Structures are given as structure tokens and as C-alpha cells.
């Protein structure tokens, strides 16, 4: 029998001292539960991912001090094995660090394993900092069990498609009784099910029970959902920790089967994860909550236009931080409808957030008059529209500076993709909550927010309203863009492509193929392609956005600005 504590913690990148303190407290909890092993996540000492902090000598010195503190703490719990993740120094040529797993016991390092497969794709850039470990399996006898160890990406190449060798096959050759995998696996729609599939198949193929421990928390754009699990070769996933929450659980491994700490049977794990909109809401809420906390903000401000994007942003912010910590500002111009202002009032009353009114008509008139006086022609058309957006953006930044609130941007993925936004205007801010959601998903998530609350938080009038920037008389988004149900399918194929789920890819592919059957359809697709390409410079200057889909703007999609795309 082996007792294993899964330590799914929300650790902070670079907070070595704080992370050490959390890990020691959790190890004490595991020891009290009579665990043989406590398992922390990948790079748990510094949290995933520290980036170029790894290149700083002072950072490495703090890592060394943190490891020393963990070893000292392990001496006080001599029966407990600590499985921790940390960068360690290499010997010889190549990068100077390994992404390592260490097993500590009684003040000593009993085993050290270096990650073999270093992902360098999508949001990952580990080969920038780490040297791959050797092609070996590392196992350790703990009690009467032989325990093998892997780190995250090491477990994702069992089909042999992505790397020259397969650590799982090497591990199977070592014949362990159980494999422990430590991970920092980012969350996006469908990722939980993908993990279960990959590791369930590997467990069955090699006859290996597996314990999979993941971190949770928001780290800049990236959110980790936890959902640590245990899988058996025949039964599949038999245990799953909480999702989007810290969770410390102790399991027993008895004759190759996992049971609860008290020996009772585990509760069945549902095959399906959260519904899509529930997943989006929880991922964004955790992403904002941790981003604000880690950046030292307790309050946020949002420009409330009376439209659906700002309404959804306000609702998500209120859930994440509490309505008392959210401020809305409505900034009517001479083109704003009375309904938009009224809708903002109703929305903020429903949410319980403060709403300020700051008219901009006089400011726009003053800027326009001075522009004409200085340059000899009046402001009209697009420059006048952008001026309004920039006055609003400046007002919001003034509020942020004056009162210490984090400014949230309200652009969605459809608009950001094609540049339907104003640089230094509505792109101002510190974080975007809905920038990885297409416009059609904005409507769906807004309806879900109301359903989840059991009442109308976002007024139905806002959901039903035809989208408009309200920067010109009778302006509608459809005047400048294809209808969103059309635009979004084209964008999915252009931006995410085969990174989509199978069903979503097939739907987008078939839709675009149908468009190509007519000259107008082909012209529409080409126009969208050019808009996406020409807007890269805007996206490069925009704030980070919370990632919810497999391919998000930011470090998940790296494209040049000055290039020929078509």
C-alpha cells in the first residue's frame, strides 16, 4: 500500500519564499494524513513559468535558498517523501538549467530527474531556458512500491508523433508500480478531456497506474485549472481533484487500484467536463482574480457603453472581485442613444456596481475646433470616430491613475482579429477579459451569466441590441463588418485552424468551403484575411487577454507586423 497526497496549489511565479512556506504547510498536512509521498506541481518552487527570470543570477540564488529550506523542512518529517519541481543547474555544454523533479526525504535528495521533452510551440518556450534531460527512466522504491517519475510534456508523446523518443515507453521498461507525473498544464476549452484521453491511453497501453498533479491559478494571460487526477490501466480516470480551486487530497494505492484515504471507494469521475459557457466563465473569473491580486489591484474600472461587450466584462468582474470593487463609467457623446445610457444604469443597478457619468461631447467639440484651427480642415469620418474612442480611453486611464483601479478592456476576439478597435482608445487598459471570445460567444456567455445567477444581471435589451460602436449617426457594426455569425466562422479557420476541436473545425471548414463557391464569398474571405494581417500592429500594442481557447492572441500566436501575408 502507498499513500499519496496530491498537492494542487495556486503558487505565484517568482515568490520563492512564499511558495516554500505553502509547500511546507502542505507537507505537514500530508504527514498528518500519514502519506508516504506528497506531490507538488511542475516547477513548484518558483511556479510555472518564470521566463527570463531564469537567466538572472539573483533568481537562481533564491532558488538555491528555497531548495535548502525545503530540504531542511523535510528533515523534520523524515517518513515523508517530497516530490517537488525546480530549475537545477546542468553540467557540461548547452543550456545551464534543467527543468527538474526532485524527491526529498529526511533532508536529502533521493532522486533527481530532468525533463526530457521541452515544449517550444504555441504558448511554450522551454527550450529557450532548459537543456533536455537524458533518455532514461527514473524510479525509486518507496515502502514496498516502485515509483516512476515524469514531468508534463514527457507524457504527451506516447504516440511518437512529436519527438524522437518516448519517455513513457522507457518508463514502462522500468516496470514501476505507479507513475507520478508533475505538471503545469494550461487550461483551454477541451484541455481536461484531452489530458484524460492521452494519459488514459498511456496507462492502458503500458499497464501503468498514473498520478497526475497540476497547478492552478492565473498567470498573466494563462490560466491553470488544476483538475489533477489518477488513472488506472483498465478503469481509466478514477479520481479528479477540484477544478479552478486549490485541492489537497490523499489517495491510497492498493494492489494497483486507487482508493480514498480512508480506504473507501472513490466517487465516479464524469467523462464530460463543464459546459462550454460555464468553463469560459470560471476560467475568466479565476484569471482576473489572480491577475489583479498578483499585480496589487483590489478594484477595477470598466467603460460602460450600454453594449454587450462592456456589460459582460462588468458582470464577470463583479463575480471575480465583488461588485463593491467594480466601477463603471458611461461616457455619452452626441452620437450615443438615450437607450445606451439607460441600459448602463440598469446593468450596474442589477450588478450592484457603482456607475459614474462623464459626458464627452464638449471635449470632442474642443478637440475638433482646435484641430481645425491648427491644421486648416475639420475632423470628420474615421478620425472623428477615433477621437471619441481616445477621449474615452484617456478618461478611463485618468480614473485608473487617480483612484488606483485596474482598467479592463472590453474588446472581443472578432473585433481584435480584424482591427475593429481604436489604438490608444478602447484598447487602453491592463487586462482584457473577453478578448479570446468571438462575438457570437459573447452573446452566449451573457445568456449563461443570467442563467447562472438565476436572474437578469445583463438586461435583455442589451443582449437583443444590434451591436454598434455609436461613434457616428445610426452606426452599426454590420456597416463595416460581415455579420458576426459569418465573420466568426471565417476567423476560426484563419486563426485557429486545426487547433479547433474536431467538430468546431469541421463546421468552420464546411462554412468557408461554401463561401468559396461564389465570387462574393471568396472576396469576403480574402477581405477578412487581409484585415487580420493588417491589424497585427494593433494587437501587438494591446493589453494581455485571458486565454480560454487553444490559440489566443499574444504569446500563443506569433506573427510579424511588416510582412506580406497573401
C-alpha positions as CSV (number, residue, x, y, z in Angstrom):
1,X,0.0,0.0,0.0
2,X,1.2,3.5,-0.8
3,X,-0.4,6.7,0.4
4,X,0.0,9.7,-2.0
5,X,-1.0,13.3,-1.3
6,X,-1.8,15.3,-4.4
7,X,-0.9,19.0,-3.6
8,X,-2.7,21.1,-6.2
9,X,-1.7,24.6,-5.1
10,X,-2.0,28.2,-6.5
11,X,1.6,29.2,-6.3
12,X,3.0,32.6,-7.5
13,X,5.7,32.9,-10.1
14,X,8.9,34.2,-8.5
15,X,7.6,34.1,-5.0
16,X,10.2,31.5,-3.8
17,X,9.8,32.3,-0.1
18,X,6.0,32.3,-0.3
19,X,5.9,29.1,-2.3
20,X,8.2,27.4,0.1
21,X,6.0,28.3,3.0
22,X,2.9,27.0,1.3
23,X,4.7,23.7,0.4
24,X,5.9,23.2,3.9
25,X,2.4,23.7,5.4
26,X,1.0,21.3,2.8
27,X,3.7,18.7,3.6
28,X,2.8,18.9,7.2
29,X,-0.8,18.3,6.2
30,X,0.3,15.3,4.2
31,X,2.3,13.9,7.1
32,X,-0.7,14.3,9.4
33,X,-2.7,12.2,6.9
34,X,0.1,9.5,7.2
35,X,1.1,9.9,3.5
36,X,4.2,8.3,2.1
37,X,4.6,10.9,-0.6
38,X,3.4,14.5,-1.1
39,X,3.4,15.6,-4.8
40,X,3.7,19.2,-5.9
41,X,3.4,20.5,-9.5
42,X,6.0,21.2,-12.2
43,X,8.5,24.0,-11.2
44,X,6.5,24.3,-8.0
45,X,9.4,26.0,-6.2
46,X,9.2,29.1,-8.5
47,X,5.8,28.3,-10.1
48,X,5.3,27.9,-13.9
49,X,6.5,29.9,-15.9
50,X,9.2,32.3,-14.8
51,X,10.5,33.1,-18.3
52,X,13.7,35.1,-18.5
53,X,13.8,35.4,-14.7
54,X,15.6,32.1,-15.0
55,X,18.6,34.0,-16.6
56,X,19.1,36.2,-13.5
57,X,21.8,35.1,-11.1
58,X,19.9,36.6,-8.1
59,X,16.9,34.4,-9.1
60,X,18.9,31.3,-9.2
61,X,20.4,32.1,-5.8
62,X,16.9,32.4,-4.4
63,X,16.1,29.0,-6.0
64,X,19.1,27.5,-4.2
65,X,18.0,29.0,-0.9
66,X,14.4,27.7,-1.4
67,X,15.7,24.2,-2.1
68,X,17.8,24.4,1.0
69,X,14.8,25.4,3.0
70,X,12.7,22.5,1.6
71,X,15.5,20.0,2.4
72,X,15.7,21.4,6.0
73,X,11.9,21.1,6.4
74,X,11.9,17.6,5.0
75,X,14.3,16.6,7.8
76,X,11.6,17.4,10.3
77,X,9.2,14.9,8.6
78,X,11.6,12.0,8.0
79,X,9.0,9.5,6.9
80,X,7.6,11.7,4.1
81,X,8.9,11.9,0.5
82,X,8.5,15.3,-1.1
83,X,8.2,15.4,-4.9
84,X,9.0,19.0,-6.0
85,X,9.7,20.8,-9.2
86,X,12.6,23.2,-9.6
87,X,15.1,24.5,-12.0
88,X,18.5,22.9,-11.4
89,X,22.0,23.6,-12.8
90,X,23.4,21.4,-15.5
91,X,26.8,20.0,-16.2
92,X,28.5,20.4,-19.5
93,X,27.6,22.1,-22.7
94,X,24.1,23.5,-23.7
95,X,21.7,25.5,-21.6
96,X,22.7,25.9,-18.0
97,X,19.5,24.7,-16.4
98,X,17.3,21.6,-16.3
99,X,13.6,21.6,-15.6
100,X,13.8,19.0,-12.8
101,X,11.8,16.8,-10.4
102,X,13.5,16.1,-7.1
103,X,12.4,13.6,-4.4
104,X,13.4,14.8,-0.9
105,X,13.4,12.8,2.2
106,X,14.9,13.4,5.6
107,X,16.9,16.3,4.4
108,X,18.4,14.5,1.4
109,X,17.8,14.4,-2.3
110,X,16.9,10.8,-3.0
111,X,16.2,11.2,-6.7
112,X,16.6,13.9,-9.4
113,X,15.1,13.6,-12.8
114,X,15.4,16.2,-15.7
115,X,12.5,16.7,-18.1
116,X,13.3,15.2,-21.4
117,X,10.7,16.7,-23.8
118,X,10.8,20.5,-23.7
119,X,7.8,22.1,-25.5
120,X,8.5,25.0,-27.8
121,X,5.2,25.7,-29.5
122,X,2.0,27.7,-29.0
123,X,2.5,29.4,-25.6
124,X,5.5,27.3,-24.5
125,X,9.2,28.3,-24.8
126,X,11.1,25.9,-22.5
127,X,13.9,25.2,-24.9
128,X,14.8,28.9,-24.6
129,X,15.9,28.2,-21.0
130,X,16.4,24.5,-20.4
131,X,18.5,21.6,-21.6
132,X,16.7,18.4,-22.2
133,X,17.4,15.6,-19.7
134,X,18.9,12.3,-20.8
135,X,16.7,9.5,-22.2
136,X,16.4,7.5,-19.0
137,X,13.7,6.3,-16.7
138,X,14.0,7.3,-13.0
139,X,12.3,5.1,-10.4
140,X,12.6,4.9,-6.6
141,X,11.4,2.3,-4.1
142,X,9.2,3.9,-1.5
143,X,7.9,1.4,1.0
144,X,7.0,-1.7,-0.9
145,X,6.3,0.2,-4.2
146,X,8.5,1.0,-7.1
147,X,7.6,4.6,-8.2
148,X,8.4,6.2,-11.5
149,X,8.5,9.9,-12.3
150,X,7.8,12.1,-15.4
151,X,7.3,15.8,-16.0
152,X,4.4,17.1,-18.0
153,X,5.4,17.1,-21.7
154,X,7.2,13.8,-21.1
155,X,3.8,12.1,-21.0
156,X,2.4,13.6,-24.2
157,X,4.4,11.8,-26.9
158,X,3.2,8.2,-26.4
159,X,2.1,8.0,-30.0
160,X,5.6,9.1,-31.1
161,X,4.3,11.9,-33.3
162,X,6.1,14.9,-31.9
163,X,9.5,13.9,-30.6
164,X,12.2,11.3,-31.4
165,X,11.8,9.3,-28.2
166,X,9.0,8.4,-25.8
167,X,9.7,8.7,-22.1
168,X,6.6,6.6,-21.4
169,X,8.0,3.6,-23.3
170,X,11.3,3.9,-21.4
171,X,9.3,4.1,-18.1
172,X,7.3,1.0,-18.9
173,X,10.6,-0.8,-19.4
174,X,11.5,0.0,-15.8
175,X,8.3,-1.7,-14.6
176,X,7.2,0.7,-11.8
177,X,4.1,0.0,-9.7
178,X,2.9,3.6,-10.2
179,X,4.0,6.7,-12.2
180,X,3.8,10.2,-10.8
181,X,3.7,13.0,-13.3
182,X,4.1,16.6,-12.2
183,X,2.6,19.2,-14.5
184,X,1.9,22.8,-15.3
185,X,-0.8,22.2,-17.9
186,X,-2.6,25.4,-19.1
187,X,-6.3,25.3,-19.4
188,X,-8.4,25.9,-22.5
189,X,-11.7,24.6,-23.8
190,X,-11.4,20.8,-24.2
191,X,-8.0,20.5,-22.4
192,X,-9.3,18.5,-19.5
193,X,-10.8,15.8,-21.8
194,X,-7.6,15.8,-23.9
195,X,-5.5,15.1,-20.7
196,X,-7.7,12.2,-19.7
197,X,-7.5,10.8,-23.3
198,X,-3.7,11.0,-23.5
199,X,-2.9,9.7,-20.1
200,X,-5.7,7.1,-20.1
201,X,-4.4,5.7,-23.3
202,X,-0.8,5.6,-22.0
203,X,-1.9,3.9,-18.8
204,X,-3.8,1.2,-20.7
205,X,-1.1,0.8,-23.3
206,X,1.7,0.3,-20.7
207,X,-0.3,-1.2,-17.8
208,X,0.7,1.7,-15.5
209,X,-1.4,3.4,-12.8
210,X,-0.7,7.2,-13.1
211,X,-1.0,10.1,-10.7
212,X,-1.2,13.4,-12.5
213,X,-0.7,16.6,-10.4
214,X,-1.4,20.0,-12.0
215,X,-1.1,23.6,-10.7
216,X,-3.9,26.1,-10.7
217,X,-4.2,29.8,-10.9
218,X,-4.0,32.7,-13.3
219,X,-0.5,33.8,-14.5
220,X,-0.8,36.8,-16.9
221,X,-2.7,35.5,-19.9
222,X,-2.6,31.9,-18.9
223,X,-4.9,30.1,-16.5
224,X,-4.2,26.7,-15.0
225,X,-7.3,24.8,-13.9
226,X,-5.9,22.1,-11.6
227,X,-8.2,19.1,-12.1
228,X,-5.4,16.7,-11.0
229,X,-6.3,13.1,-11.5
230,X,-5.5,9.4,-11.0
231,X,-5.9,6.9,-13.8
232,X,-5.8,3.1,-13.8
233,X,-5.0,0.9,-16.8
234,X,-8.4,-0.8,-17.0
235,X,-10.7,1.6,-15.4
236,X,-9.4,4.9,-16.8
237,X,-9.7,8.1,-14.7
238,X,-10.9,7.1,-11.3
239,X,-10.2,10.3,-9.3
240,X,-10.3,14.0,-10.1
241,X,-9.4,16.9,-7.9
242,X,-11.4,20.2,-7.9
243,X,-11.2,22.4,-10.9
244,X,-10.3,26.1,-10.6
245,X,-9.7,25.6,-6.9
246,X,-6.8,24.6,-4.6
247,X,-7.2,21.0,-3.5
248,X,-5.1,18.7,-1.4
249,X,-6.1,15.1,-1.4
250,X,-4.6,11.9,-0.2
251,X,-5.2,8.6,-2.1
252,X,-4.2,5.1,-1.3
253,X,-2.7,2.8,-4.0
254,X,-3.6,-0.8,-3.1
255,X,-2.8,-3.7,-5.4
256,X,-2.7,-1.3,-8.4
257,X,-6.0,0.3,-7.5
258,X,-6.7,3.8,-6.1
259,X,-9.0,4.2,-3.2
260,X,-9.8,7.1,-0.8
261,X,-7.6,7.9,2.1
262,X,-9.9,6.1,4.5
263,X,-10.0,3.0,2.2
264,X,-13.4,3.7,0.7
265,X,-14.2,3.6,-3.0
266,X,-13.7,6.8,-5.0
267,X,-16.6,8.7,-6.5
268,X,-17.0,8.1,-10.3
269,X,-15.5,10.8,-12.4
270,X,-17.8,12.3,-15.1
271,X,-16.5,11.9,-18.6
272,X,-17.7,15.2,-19.8
273,X,-16.3,18.4,-18.3
274,X,-18.0,21.7,-17.7
275,X,-20.4,23.0,-20.4
276,X,-18.5,25.5,-22.7
277,X,-20.0,28.7,-21.3
278,X,-19.6,27.6,-17.6
279,X,-16.0,26.8,-18.4
280,X,-15.4,30.2,-20.0
281,X,-17.0,32.0,-17.0
282,X,-14.9,30.1,-14.4
283,X,-11.7,30.4,-16.4
284,X,-12.1,34.2,-16.9
285,X,-13.1,34.8,-13.2
286,X,-10.0,33.0,-11.9
287,X,-7.8,34.7,-14.4
288,X,-8.9,38.2,-13.4
289,X,-8.9,37.4,-9.7
290,X,-5.3,36.2,-9.7
291,X,-4.1,38.8,-12.2
292,X,-5.5,41.6,-10.0
293,X,-4.2,40.1,-6.8
294,X,-0.7,39.4,-8.0
295,X,-0.4,42.9,-9.6
296,X,-1.6,44.6,-6.4
297,X,-5.1,45.7,-7.5
298,X,-8.2,45.2,-5.5
299,X,-10.6,47.3,-7.7
300,X,-11.2,47.6,-11.4
301,X,-12.9,50.1,-13.7
302,X,-14.7,49.5,-17.0
303,X,-16.1,51.9,-19.6
304,X,-19.8,51.1,-19.8
305,X,-21.2,51.8,-23.3
306,X,-24.5,50.1,-22.8
307,X,-23.3,47.4,-25.3
308,X,-22.9,43.7,-24.7
309,X,-19.1,43.6,-24.5
310,X,-18.8,46.1,-21.7
311,X,-21.9,44.6,-20.0
312,X,-20.3,41.1,-19.9
313,X,-17.0,42.5,-18.8
314,X,-18.7,44.2,-15.8
315,X,-20.6,41.1,-14.9
316,X,-17.5,38.9,-14.9
317,X,-15.5,41.5,-12.9
318,X,-18.3,41.7,-10.3
319,X,-18.3,37.9,-9.9
320,X,-14.5,37.8,-9.7
321,X,-13.8,40.7,-7.3
322,X,-17.2,41.5,-5.7
323,X,-19.5,44.3,-7.0
324,X,-18.2,46.7,-4.4
325,X,-14.8,46.6,-6.1
326,X,-16.0,47.3,-9.6
327,X,-16.7,50.8,-11.1
328,X,-18.4,51.5,-14.4
329,X,-18.1,54.8,-16.3
330,X,-20.6,55.8,-19.0
331,X,-19.3,58.5,-21.4
332,X,-22.1,59.6,-23.7
333,X,-21.3,61.6,-26.8
334,X,-23.7,63.4,-29.2
335,X,-24.0,60.0,-31.1
336,X,-24.9,58.0,-28.0
337,X,-28.5,56.8,-27.8
338,X,-30.5,57.5,-24.7
339,X,-31.2,53.8,-24.6
340,X,-27.4,53.0,-24.2
341,X,-27.1,55.3,-21.1
342,X,-30.3,53.8,-19.6
343,X,-29.1,50.3,-20.3
344,X,-25.8,51.1,-18.5
345,X,-27.8,52.4,-15.5
346,X,-30.0,49.2,-15.4
347,X,-27.0,46.9,-15.8
348,X,-25.0,48.5,-13.0
349,X,-28.0,48.5,-10.7
350,X,-28.6,44.8,-11.4
351,X,-24.9,44.0,-10.7
352,X,-24.6,46.3,-7.6
353,X,-21.6,48.2,-9.1
354,X,-21.1,52.0,-9.0
355,X,-21.7,53.9,-12.2
356,X,-20.3,57.4,-13.0
357,X,-21.4,59.5,-15.9
358,X,-18.8,61.6,-17.7
359,X,-20.1,63.2,-20.9
360,X,-17.6,63.8,-23.7
361,X,-19.5,65.9,-26.2
362,X,-17.8,69.2,-25.1
363,X,-14.4,67.5,-25.1
364,X,-14.9,66.2,-28.6
365,X,-16.0,69.7,-29.7
366,X,-13.0,71.3,-28.2
367,X,-10.5,68.9,-29.8
368,X,-12.3,69.3,-33.1
369,X,-12.2,73.1,-33.1
370,X,-8.6,73.2,-32.1
371,X,-7.7,70.6,-34.8
372,X,-9.4,72.7,-37.5
373,X,-7.7,75.9,-36.2
374,X,-4.2,74.3,-36.3
375,X,-4.4,72.2,-39.5
376,X,-7.0,74.0,-41.6
377,X,-9.5,71.3,-42.1
378,X,-12.3,69.9,-39.9
379,X,-12.2,66.5,-38.3
380,X,-14.7,64.1,-39.9
381,X,-15.2,60.5,-40.7
382,X,-12.9,57.9,-39.1
383,X,-10.6,60.4,-37.4
384,X,-13.6,61.9,-35.6
385,X,-14.8,58.4,-34.6
386,X,-11.3,57.5,-33.3
387,X,-11.1,60.8,-31.4
388,X,-14.2,59.9,-29.4
389,X,-12.7,56.4,-28.5
390,X,-9.4,58.0,-27.5
391,X,-11.1,60.6,-25.3
392,X,-13.0,57.8,-23.6
393,X,-9.8,55.8,-23.2
394,X,-7.9,58.8,-21.8
395,X,-10.8,59.4,-19.3
396,X,-10.6,55.8,-18.1
397,X,-6.9,56.0,-17.7
398,X,-7.2,59.2,-15.8
399,X,-9.6,57.4,-13.4
400,X,-7.3,54.5,-13.1
401,X,-4.3,56.7,-12.3
402,X,-6.3,58.9,-9.8
403,X,-8.0,56.1,-7.9
404,X,-5.8,53.1,-8.4
405,X,-8.2,50.9,-10.3
406,X,-7.1,48.4,-12.9
407,X,-8.7,49.3,-16.3
408,X,-10.3,46.4,-18.1
409,X,-10.6,46.5,-21.8
410,X,-13.7,45.2,-23.5
411,X,-12.7,44.1,-27.0
412,X,-13.8,40.6,-28.2
413,X,-11.8,38.3,-30.4
414,X,-13.8,39.1,-33.5
415,X,-13.1,42.8,-33.2
416,X,-9.5,42.3,-32.2
417,X,-8.9,40.0,-35.1
418,X,-9.9,42.5,-37.8
419,X,-8.8,45.6,-36.1
420,X,-12.3,47.0,-35.3
421,X,-10.9,48.9,-32.4
422,X,-9.1,52.2,-31.8
423,X,-5.4,52.1,-30.8
424,X,-4.9,54.2,-27.6
425,X,-8.7,54.3,-27.2
426,X,-10.8,51.3,-26.4
427,X,-7.6,49.2,-26.4
428,X,-6.3,51.1,-23.3
429,X,-6.1,49.1,-20.2
430,X,-4.3,46.4,-18.2
431,X,-6.2,43.3,-19.0
432,X,-8.9,42.1,-21.4
433,X,-11.4,39.5,-20.1
434,X,-13.2,38.6,-23.3
435,X,-10.5,39.0,-25.9
436,X,-10.4,35.3,-26.7
437,X,-14.1,35.0,-27.2
438,X,-15.8,35.5,-30.6
439,X,-18.7,37.9,-30.8
440,X,-21.2,35.0,-31.1
441,X,-19.7,33.5,-27.9
442,X,-20.2,36.9,-26.2
443,X,-23.9,36.6,-26.6
444,X,-24.0,33.0,-25.5
445,X,-21.9,33.7,-22.4
446,X,-24.1,36.7,-21.5
447,X,-27.1,34.5,-21.5
448,X,-25.3,31.9,-19.4
449,X,-24.3,34.6,-16.8
450,X,-28.0,35.4,-16.4
451,X,-28.9,31.7,-16.2
452,X,-26.2,31.0,-13.6
453,X,-27.3,34.0,-11.5
454,X,-31.0,32.9,-11.7
455,X,-32.0,36.4,-12.6
456,X,-31.4,39.1,-15.2
457,X,-28.0,40.6,-14.5
458,X,-27.3,41.7,-18.1
459,X,-30.5,43.4,-19.3
460,X,-32.3,41.5,-22.2
461,X,-32.3,44.9,-24.0
462,X,-28.5,44.8,-24.2
463,X,-28.5,41.2,-25.4
464,X,-31.1,41.9,-28.1
465,X,-29.5,45.2,-29.2
466,X,-27.8,45.3,-32.6
467,X,-24.0,45.8,-32.0
468,X,-22.8,49.4,-32.6
469,X,-19.8,51.5,-31.7
470,X,-22.1,54.6,-31.6
471,X,-19.3,56.8,-33.0
472,X,-21.3,58.1,-36.0
473,X,-25.0,58.7,-36.7
474,X,-27.0,55.4,-36.8
475,X,-23.8,53.4,-36.9
476,X,-23.9,49.6,-36.8
477,X,-21.1,47.1,-36.7
478,X,-22.6,45.4,-39.8
479,X,-21.9,48.6,-41.8
480,X,-18.2,47.8,-41.5
481,X,-18.0,44.1,-41.0
482,X,-19.7,40.9,-42.2
483,X,-22.4,39.6,-39.9
484,X,-20.8,38.1,-36.9
485,X,-22.1,34.5,-37.5
486,X,-20.3,34.7,-40.8
487,X,-17.2,36.5,-39.7
488,X,-16.6,34.2,-36.7
489,X,-16.6,31.1,-38.7
490,X,-14.1,32.6,-41.1
491,X,-11.9,33.8,-38.3
492,X,-11.9,30.4,-36.5
493,X,-10.5,28.8,-39.6
494,X,-7.9,31.5,-40.3
495,X,-6.7,32.0,-36.7
496,X,-7.1,28.6,-35.0
497,X,-7.5,26.1,-37.9
498,X,-6.7,22.6,-36.9
499,X,-6.2,23.8,-33.3
500,X,-10.0,23.8,-33.0
501,X,-11.9,20.8,-31.7
502,X,-12.8,18.3,-34.4
503,X,-16.4,19.3,-34.6
504,X,-15.7,23.1,-34.5
505,X,-13.1,22.7,-37.2
506,X,-15.4,20.7,-39.4
507,X,-18.2,23.3,-39.0
508,X,-15.9,26.2,-39.8
509,X,-14.2,24.4,-42.7
510,X,-17.5,23.5,-44.3
511,X,-18.8,27.0,-43.9
512,X,-15.8,28.6,-45.5
513,X,-15.9,26.0,-48.3
514,X,-19.4,27.0,-49.0
515,X,-18.4,30.7,-49.2
516,X,-15.7,29.8,-51.8
517,X,-18.4,28.6,-54.1
518,X,-19.3,32.2,-55.1
519,X,-17.2,35.2,-56.1
520,X,-18.7,37.3,-53.4
521,X,-17.9,34.6,-50.8
522,X,-14.3,34.3,-51.9
523,X,-13.9,38.1,-51.8
524,X,-15.3,38.1,-48.3
525,X,-12.8,35.5,-47.1
526,X,-9.9,37.4,-48.7
527,X,-11.1,40.7,-47.2
528,X,-11.1,39.1,-43.7
529,X,-7.7,37.6,-44.3
530,X,-6.3,41.0,-45.1
531,X,-7.9,42.7,-42.2
532,X,-6.4,40.1,-39.8
533,X,-3.0,40.6,-41.3
534,X,-3.1,44.4,-41.3
535,X,-4.2,44.5,-37.6
536,X,-1.2,42.8,-36.2
537,X,0.4,46.1,-35.2
538,X,-2.7,46.9,-33.1
539,X,-2.7,43.6,-31.3
540,X,1.0,43.9,-30.5
541,X,0.2,47.1,-28.5
542,X,-2.9,45.9,-26.8
543,X,-3.1,44.6,-23.2
544,X,-2.9,40.9,-22.4
545,X,-6.1,38.9,-22.6
546,X,-7.3,35.9,-20.6
547,X,-6.8,32.8,-22.7
548,X,-9.7,30.4,-23.0
549,X,-9.2,28.8,-26.4
550,X,-6.4,26.7,-27.7
551,X,-4.9,29.5,-29.8
552,X,-5.1,33.0,-28.4
553,X,-3.6,36.3,-29.4
554,X,-0.4,37.2,-27.5
555,X,2.3,34.6,-27.0
556,X,0.1,31.8,-28.4
557,X,0.2,33.4,-31.9
558,X,3.4,35.0,-33.0
559,X,3.2,36.8,-36.4
560,X,5.3,39.5,-38.0
561,X,4.0,43.0,-38.5
562,X,6.0,44.1,-41.6
563,X,5.3,41.1,-43.9
564,X,3.5,40.1,-47.0
565,X,0.7,37.7,-45.9
566,X,-1.0,36.9,-49.2
